[in-house]
Amino acid sequence: MISVHAGKHKEMPWGVVATRIEELTLFPAEQNAALVGHAVAWTDDHDGREFNTNLQLKGADGTTLLGIKNLICMKYDAAVPASTLEGVTGPEPFSVVSWKPDVMTLTSESFERTCPRASGNDSRLGEIVELIAHRQHIRKLLICGSPGYETIEAVLTALPKTMTVTLAFDGEQELHLSAAASARALVKTLPDSTDNWVQATDGPHDLVILDYRDHEPRGLADKLVPLVQDEGWLIGFMNQYSQAPSKSLDLGQHFALLKSEPHIVRKTFRNGAITILSLH
């Protein structure tokens, strides 16, 4: 765990849990060997939440007693000693298996049956975000327009506690967030031209939520699709737009649009080639 954090054992915001060992070697110790040894750990590489580490334990005389090669560890937000950081995430399970419906299969009626506890626009929005996050990993999320406190809190509640969101206000707006919400929010102001919104918000994003409860929307929602990256989602409130984007899902009080580019598959045959264009 310390090697993953480059030796900074007093500044570990999260821990790791070992999931696989490629090679473990034990060496017999001398009968009169000292009980105090010296351990060295190092990290070779990492890929997202996965780290490739190694460990070597030597006795007081320098003799190798234990060698571990390619100890694969997974990032685990709750696996950190409580004494190392204030406000550490409480005890949580390392792995949880849960089932949720595929948001792509939902209609306005089936959403009502699937999420009966959702009441009010903001609670329903939180349910939709939770379903999308369950379907695919969300790395970058943008809430733009004139979002209210309730919208932001509902979205943050539906996401992992370690994730931050970008709030982009279309015009001047005063917003009072809780300390916990403020710590997870990056606030920006949108420029006048919608053509510059992607650059101004460090887009495109995996999920974009449009909330114009206090202002008139800036044109049709279709014009804001460039804010969304391929295979990402655009969510808006039905009552704030005269027309929902074409091919969007009707989820009662909200619409949800999956941005999917055409996929071209080329197959070659003996007498030539045929191209199949698949539109989603």
VEXLUM-811272 format. One record per atom (N, C-alpha, C): x, z, y; residue in one letter. Coordinates in steps of 0.02 Angstrom, whole numbers, padded with zeros to 5 digits, always signed. Atoms other than C-alpha are relative to their C-alpha. Layout:
<recs>
XZYA...
</recs>
This chain:
<recs>
+00042+00000-00060M+00000+00000+00000M+00044+00000+00063M-00044-00004-00058I+00142+00043+00119I+00037-00065+00011I-00036+00063-00008S+00236-00118+00084S-00045-00054+00030S+00047+00049-00028V+00081-00220+00126V-00003+00007+00076V+00002-00014-00072H+00083-00138+00299H+00070+00004+00030H-00068+00005-00025A+00270-00171+00321A+00031+00069+00013A-00029-00066-00005G+00314+00012+00296G-00032+00048+00049G+00031-00043-00051K+00200+00080+00432K-00053+00044-00034K+00046-00041+00039H+00124+00216+00324H-00046+00044+00042H+00043-00040-00043K+00051+00309+00474K-00050-00043+00039K+00044+00045-00038E-00041+00156+00542E-00036-00048-00047E+00034+00043+00049M-00138+00091+00392M-00075-00001+00013M+00072+00003-00013P-00313+00033+00446P-00041-00012-00062P+00035+00011+00064W-00358-00012+00266W+00051+00004-00056W-00044-00006+00057G-00287+00005+00092G-00007-00059-00047G+00005+00051+00052V-00267-00101-00065V-00011+00033-00067V+00011-00024+00068V-00318-00082-00246V+00032-00050-00048V-00031+00044+00049A-00215-00152-00390A-00052-00029-00048A+00048+00033+00044T-00314-00279-00493T+00032-00034-00060T-00033+00035+00056R-00183-00363-00604R+00075+00011+00002R-00073-00006+00007I-00004-00338-00668I+00024-00056-00045I-00026+00055+00040E+00094-00488-00728E+00053+00025-00050E-00053-00024+00044E+00244-00395-00799E+00019+00071+00018E-00021-00070-00009L+00289-00211-00823L+00054+00016-00051L-00057-00015+00043T+00456-00154-00893T+00019+00073+00008T-00021-00070+00000L+00502+00025-00943L+00069+00006-00031L-00067-00012+00026F+00682+00082-00969F+00007+00074-00019F-00007-00071+00021P+00722+00241-01067P+00049+00037+00045P-00042-00041-00043A+00794+00378-00960A+00044+00046-00042A-00044-00047+00034E+00939+00490-01008E-00034+00068-00004E+00033-00065+00010Q+00888+00661-01072Q+00014+00048+00058Q-00017-00046-00054N+00978+00749-00930N-00012-00032+00069N+00013+00034-00064A+00911+00630-00796A-00039+00046+00048A+00034-00040-00051A+00854+00711-00633A-00074-00021+00005A+00071+00014-00005L+00667+00724-00604L-00018-00038+00064L+00013+00034-00063V+00681+00651-00428V+00029-00070-00002V-00022+00069+00001G+00690+00462-00417G-00010-00033+00068G+00006+00038-00062H+00684+00326-00286H-00039-00064-00015H+00043+00059+00012A+00547+00193-00277A+00004-00048+00060A+00000+00053-00051V+00552+00028-00182V-00056-00049-00016V+00053+00048+00009A+00403-00086-00157A+00006-00054+00053A-00001+00054-00048W+00394-00255-00073W-00055-00050-00015W+00053+00049+00005T+00265-00390-00040T+00028-00070+00009T-00027+00068-00002D+00309-00571-00079D-00044-00048+00040D+00046+00050-00030D+00154-00663-00019D-00070+00030+00002D+00070-00020-00001H-00029-00644+00024H-00044-00060+00014H+00048+00053-00009D-00182-00755+00021D-00067+00031+00017D+00062-00033-00021G-00326-00687+00124G+00002+00074-00015G+00004-00071+00017R-00372-00519+00048R+00045+00018-00060R-00040-00012+00060E-00252-00538-00101E+00074+00002+00018E-00071-00008-00014F-00071-00478-00097F+00039+00001-00066F-00044+00000+00059N+00070-00510-00221N+00058+00048+00014N-00049-00052-00013T+00180-00354-00229T+00044+00012-00061T-00046-00018+00054N+00325-00288-00334N+00023+00072+00011N-00020-00070-00004L+00390-00114-00374L+00060+00012-00047L-00057-00020+00041Q+00552-00040-00439Q+00013+00074+00010Q-00014-00072-00001L+00586+00142-00483L+00068+00013-00031L-00067-00016+00025K+00764+00206-00502K+00009+00075-00001K-00016-00071+00005G+00831+00375-00555G+00051+00019+00053G-00047-00026-00050A+00946+00484-00451A+00069-00032-00007A-00065+00031+00011D+01097+00398-00530D-00001-00075+00011D+00005+00072-00014G+01036+00224-00483G-00023-00041-00059G+00023+00036+00059T+00977+00177-00658T-00073-00020+00008T+00069+00024-00005T+00818+00071-00660T-00042+00031-00056T+00045-00032+00049L+00675+00164-00747L-00064-00040-00009L+00064+00036+00003L+00524+00056-00706L+00004-00061+00045L+00004+00061-00040G+00500-00122-00646G-00067-00033-00008G+00065+00034+00001I+00335-00203-00600I+00006-00065+00039I-00005+00066-00031K+00330-00389-00562K-00070-00029+00011K+00064+00032-00017N+00185-00475-00474N-00059+00047-00013N+00057-00046+00000L+00068-00328-00450L-00049-00025+00052L+00049+00030-00045I-00085-00411-00375I-00047+00054+00026I+00042-00050-00032C-00179-00302-00251C-00052-00034+00044C+00054+00026-00040M-00343-00331-00160M-00014+00048+00058M+00016-00040-00058K-00382-00271+00016K-00065+00039-00012K+00057-00045+00011Y-00503-00123+00011Y-00005+00046+00060Y+00004-00034-00064D-00562-00054+00177D-00006+00076-00006D+00010-00072+00007A-00607+00118+00110A+00058+00035-00035A-00055-00030+00037A-00446+00145+00011A+00058+00015+00046A-00054-00022-00044V-00341+00233+00142V-00006+00075+00008V+00005-00073-00007P-00297+00418+00154P-00033+00020+00065P+00037-00021-00060A-00412+00507+00275A+00045+00027+00054A-00045-00031-00049S-00264+00590+00360S+00039-00051+00040S-00040+00051-00034T-00188+00423+00415T-00035-00030+00059T+00037+00035-00053L-00324+00366+00533L-00064+00037+00015L+00063-00030-00020E-00466+00439+00633E-00056-00051-00007E+00058+00045+00006G-00638+00368+00601G+00006-00049-00057G-00009+00044+00057V-00589+00295+00432V-00066-00012-00035V+00059+00016+00039T-00723+00207+00331T-00009+00050-00056T+00013-00050+00051G-00805+00332+00214G+00006-00029-00070G-00005+00023+00070P-00802+00322+00023P-00050-00056-00013P+00042+00058+00015E-00869+00154-00033E+00022-00028-00067E-00020+00031+00064P-00873+00062-00200P+00047-00058+00012P-00047+00056-00007F-00732-00063-00228F-00035-00066-00012F+00034+00063+00016S-00848-00194-00302S-00073+00014-00011S+00072-00007+00007V-01035-00217-00293V-00029-00068-00019V+00034+00062+00019V-01140-00349-00382V-00072+00006+00024V+00068-00001-00026S-01301-00389-00291S-00030-00070-00003S+00036+00063+00003W-01432-00526-00301W-00044-00006+00062W+00044+00016-00056K-01517-00607-00152K-00022-00072-00007K+00024+00070+00005P-01621-00766-00139P+00043-00047+00042P-00037+00051-00038D-01537-00926-00081D-00042-00019+00061D+00037+00013-00061V-01588-00950+00100V-00022-00072+00004V+00018+00071-00002M-01592-01139+00072M-00066-00014-00034M+00062+00011+00037T-01742-01119-00043T-00060+00033+00033T+00054-00038-00030L-01846-01013+00075L-00043-00043+00047L+00046+00028-00049T-01998-01066+00174T-00027+00058+00041T+00029-00053-00041S-02097-00970+00304S-00039+00049-00043S+00041-00043+00043E-02214-00904+00169E+00044+00040-00049E-00042-00035+00049S-02079-00862+00040S+00044+00052+00034S-00040-00049-00036F-01976-00774+00173F-00040+00064+00012F+00043-00059-00010E-02123-00660+00209E-00005+00041-00064E+00004-00036+00064R-02135-00617+00024R+00067+00030-00019R-00066-00024+00020T-01948-00598+00000T+00022+00060+00042T-00022-00053-00046C-01919-00486+00152C-00060+00033+00032C+00060-00031-00029P-02080-00387+00174P+00015+00056+00048P-00016-00057-00044R-01990-00244+00260R+00022-00022+00069R-00022+00024-00065A-01933-00355+00402A-00058-00002+00048A+00053-00001-00050S-02039-00322+00555S+00030-00008+00069S-00027+00012-00067G-02010-00389+00729G+00054-00054-00003G-00047+00055-00003N-01900-00532+00786N+00071+00020-00019N-00070-00019+00011D-01736-00436+00781D+00012+00021-00072D-00008-00019+00070S-01762-00360+00609S+00000-00062-00045S+00002+00062+00039R-01807-00531+00540R+00065-00039+00008R-00063+00034-00012L-01652-00605+00620L+00055+00032-00042L-00049-00034+00040G-01546-00473+00535G-00005-00018-00074G+00011+00020+00070E-01624-00519+00367E+00028-00069-00013E-00024+00068+00009I-01583-00703+00392I+00076-00001-00001I-00073-00003-00003V-01403-00666+00441V+00028+00030-00065V-00023-00031+00062E-01384-00554+00288E-00005-00049-00059E+00007+00049+00053L-01449-00692+00173L+00053-00055+00005L-00051+00052-00009I-01331-00822+00247I+00069+00028-00017I-00065-00031+00015A-01182-00702+00236A+00007+00012-00075A-00002-00009+00072H-01228-00671+00054H+00014-00067-00034H-00009+00067+00029R-01230-00859+00020R+00070-00026+00009R-00067+00025-00015Q-01063-00897+00102Q+00036+00048+00047Q-00041-00046-00040H-00920-00807+00188H-00003-00020+00074H+00003+00011-00072I-00941-00790+00377I+00062+00029+00032I-00061-00023-00034R-00776-00781+00472R-00008+00004+00075R+00008+00003-00073K-00828-00829+00649K-00074-00005+00016K+00071-00002-00018L-00998-00786+00723L-00007+00003+00076L+00012+00004-00072L-01062-00827+00897L-00073+00013+00015L+00067-00011-00026I-01215-00758+00987I+00002-00022+00073I-00004+00027-00068C-01248-00857+01145C-00069-00004+00033C+00061+00004-00040G-01377-00872+01284G-00006+00063+00043G+00010-00064-00035S-01447-00709+01351S-00024+00051-00051S+00022-00045+00055P-01451-00599+01195P-00012+00071+00024P+00016-00069-00016G-01530-00429+01206G+00038+00048-00045G-00033-00053+00038Y-01462-00265+01141Y-00025+00001-00072Y+00029-00005+00067E-01581-00269+00993E+00026-00056-00045E-00026+00056+00039T-01521-00441+00937T+00070+00014-00025T-00070-00012+00017I-01338-00392+00941I+00005+00055-00053I-00003-00055+00048E-01368-00228+00849E-00025-00022-00069E+00026+00023+00064A-01472-00315+00714A+00050-00043-00037A-00051+00043+00031V-01336-00444+00683V+00059+00041-00025V-00057-00040+00021L-01195-00316+00677L-00017+00043-00061L+00021-00041+00057T-01295-00208+00556T+00001-00040-00065T+00004+00042+00059A-01313-00356+00437A+00069-00024-00024A-00067+00024+00016L-01125-00391+00436L+00045+00058-00022L-00048-00053+00017P-00976-00294+00364P+00024+00036+00063P-00018-00041-00058K-00920-00153+00478K+00067-00020+00031K-00065+00021-00026T-00748-00231+00497T-00002-00067+00038T+00005+00067-00031M-00813-00397+00567M-00019+00005+00073M+00016+00004-00071T-00817-00439+00752T-00040-00063+00015T+00039+00058-00020V-00932-00561+00843V+00017-00018+00072V-00010+00023-00068T-00917-00665+01001T-00067-00004+00036T+00060+00003-00041L-01050-00641+01136L+00015-00045+00060L-00011+00048-00054A-01061-00789+01256A-00063-00003+00043A+00058-00004-00044F-01177-00763+01405F-00006-00063+00043F+00014+00058-00042D-01257-00911+01493D-00023+00025+00067D+00016-00029-00065G-01249-00839+01668G+00016+00074+00001G-00014-00072-00008E-01230-00663+01735E-00050+00041-00039E+00044-00044+00038Q-01300-00527+01624Q+00033+00068-00009Q-00024-00068+00009E-01282-00340+01617E-00027+00027-00066E+00020-00021+00066L-01285-00271+01442L+00035+00066-00017L-00026-00065+00018H-01263-00092+01384H-00001+00007-00076H-00007-00006+00072L-01198-00080+01206L+00026+00069-00018L-00028-00062+00025S-01157+00071+01101S+00076-00008-00007S-00072+00003+00007A-00974+00116+01082A+00020-00037-00063A-00015+00034+00063A-00976+00055+00902A-00009-00075+00006A+00012+00072-00008A-01052-00113+00950A+00050-00032+00047A-00049+00026-00048S-00934-00136+01098S+00067-00013-00033S-00064+00007+00034A-00785-00112+00983A+00002-00062-00044A+00002+00058+00045R-00844-00258+00876R-00021-00064+00036R+00025+00057-00038A-00894-00377+01016A+00053-00027+00049A-00044+00034-00048L-00789-00503+01114L-00045-00039+00048L+00047+00027-00050V-00881-00550+01276V+00032-00058+00038V-00022+00058-00039K-00864-00721+01359K-00058-00024+00044K+00050+00031-00043T-00955-00816+01497T+00002-00076-00011T+00003+00071+00014L-01014-00993+01461L+00008-00041+00064L-00006+00044-00059P-00964-01133+01582P-00065-00038+00012P+00062+00035-00018D-01096-01238+01670D-00015-00058-00047D+00011+00058+00043S-01072-01392+01561S+00002+00021-00074S+00002-00015+00071T-01124-01375+01379T+00055-00036-00039T-00053+00038+00033D-00988-01502+01337D+00063+00044-00010D-00059-00043+00002N-00859-01364+01366N-00012+00065-00039N+00017-00063+00033W-00945-01229+01264W+00042+00012-00063W-00039-00009+00061V-00848-01262+01103V+00068+00029+00016V-00066-00025-00020Q-00681-01236+01189Q-00004+00069+00030Q+00007-00065-00034A-00743-01089+01294A-00012+00057-00049A+00016-00052+00049T-00801-00995+01138T+00047+00000-00059T-00047+00005+00056D-00652-01039+01028D-00034-00024-00063D+00036+00028+00057G-00768-01139+00917G+00036-00056-00033G+00068-00015+00023P-00831-01210+00810P-00003+00063-00043P+00011-00064+00034H-00908-01062+00717H-00038-00010-00065H+00037+00002+00064D-00977-01024+00544D-00074+00012+00011D+00070-00016-00013L-01137-00955+00618L-00010+00009+00075L+00016-00004-00072V-01212-00978+00792V-00073+00021+00007V+00068-00025-00012I-01364-00880+00851I-00017-00011+00073I+00023+00013-00068L-01460-00938+01005L-00055+00049+00018L+00050-00049-00023D-01555-00804+01099D-00007-00006+00076D+00013+00010-00071Y-01631-00848+01268Y-00062+00039+00021Y+00060-00039-00015R-01755-00706+01290R-00008+00012+00075R+00004-00015-00072D-01712-00682+01475D+00009-00062+00044D-00010+00061-00038H-01674-00862+01527H-00030-00060-00037H+00022+00062+00031E-01736-01038+01496E+00058-00030-00041E-00054+00030+00039P-01637-01122+01354P+00030-00060+00035P-00035+00057-00030R-01508-01251+01407R-00013-00062-00042R+00016+00061+00037G-01594-01407+01338G-00023+00015-00070G+00021-00007+00068L-01637-01437+01157L+00054+00032-00043L-00048-00033+00044A-01557-01337+01017A+00046-00051-00034A-00042+00052+00033D-01494-01501+00940D+00065-00012+00037D-00060+00014-00039K-01369-01518+01083K+00055+00052-00012K-00048-00053+00011L-01284-01356+01030L+00028+00000-00071L-00026+00005+00068V-01249-01411+00851V+00076-00006-00002V-00073+00003+00001P-01067-01454+00898P+00034+00069-00001P-00029-00067+00003L-01039-01265+00914L+00011+00024-00071L+00000-00021+00070V-01062-01254+00726V+00048-00045-00039V-00044+00041+00042Q-00928-01310+00604Q-00038-00025-00061Q+00032+00028+00059D-00969-01412+00449D-00015+00054-00051D+00025-00050+00048E-01069-01312+00322E-00014+00067+00033E+00019-00060-00037G-01106-01185+00458G-00074+00000+00017G+00071-00009-00013W-01275-01123+00522W-00013+00010+00074W+00026-00010-00067L-01372-01129+00685L-00069+00034-00006L+00063-00037+00004I-01512-01000+00707I-00028+00009+00071I+00032-00010-00064G-01637-00988+00849G-00070+00028-00008G+00068-00027+00000F-01804-00913+00897F-00049-00056+00014F+00049+00054-00006M-01953-01029+00875M-00036+00001+00068M+00039-00005-00061N-02044-00963+01030N+00041-00015+00063N-00042+00015-00058Q-01895-01003+01143Q+00014-00074+00007Q-00012+00072-00002Y-01889-01189+01103Y-00065-00037-00015Y+00060+00040+00011S-02025-01320+01114S+00004-00039-00065S-00010+00039+00061Q-01950-01409+00964Q+00061+00025-00037Q-00056-00022+00042A-01843-01347+00821A+00041-00061-00021A-00041+00057+00022P-01697-01456+00764P-00029-00031-00063P+00024+00035+00060S-01742-01587+00635S+00039+00025-00060S-00028-00022+00064K-01707-01538+00454K+00018+00074-00001K-00013-00072+00001S-01701-01354+00500S-00052+00036-00043S+00045-00040+00040L-01781-01220+00392L-00048+00038+00046L+00050-00038-00037D-01943-01144+00458D-00007+00068-00033D+00004-00068+00027L-01927-00957+00432L-00045+00043+00043L+00049-00037-00038G-02080-00903+00528G+00018+00002+00074G-00017-00008-00071Q-02018-00839+00696Q+00068-00029+00017Q-00067+00027-00011H-01847-00921+00675H+00008-00067-00035H-00021+00060+00037F-01770-01087+00627F+00073+00009-00018F-00069-00004+00023A-01608-01103+00531A+00022-00069-00023A-00023+00067+00014L-01510-01265+00524L+00070+00003-00031L-00065+00007+00032L-01368-01299+00402L+00031-00066+00021L-00034+00061-00022K-01244-01422+00476K+00040-00028-00058K-00032+00030+00058S-01193-01536+00335S+00015-00073+00015S-00020+00068-00012E-01095-01696+00354E-00013-00043-00062E+00007+00044+00058P-01125-01850+00244P+00063+00001-00043P-00057+00001+00046H-01015-01851+00089H+00005-00069-00031H-00011+00067+00027I-00942-02018+00036I+00040+00005-00064I-00034+00000+00064V-00894-02039-00145V+00012-00073-00021V-00018+00068+00020R-00802-02197-00198R+00019-00001-00074R-00014+00008+00071K-00803-02250-00380K+00024-00072-00012K-00029+00066+00013T-00696-02395-00441T-00016-00022-00071T+00015+00028+00065F-00750-02506-00583F+00045-00061-00013F-00045+00054+00019R-00664-02649-00674R-00008-00060+00047R+00013+00060-00041N-00745-02785-00566N-00002+00014+00075N+00001-00016-00071G-00728-02697-00400G-00015+00072+00013G+00014-00069-00018A-00785-02542-00311A-00070+00006+00028A+00065-00014-00028I-00950-02464-00263I+00004+00065+00037I-00001-00060-00042T-00974-02336-00125T-00069+00031+00001T+00064-00036-00001I-01111-02205-00139I+00001+00048+00059I+00006-00044-00058L-01165-02120+00022L-00055+00050-00012L+00048-00053+00012S-01250-01953-00002S-00012+00038+00065S+00017-00035-00062L-01341-01877+00148L-00034+00065-00017L+00031-00067+00010H-01386-01692+00157H-00040+00018+00061H
</recs>
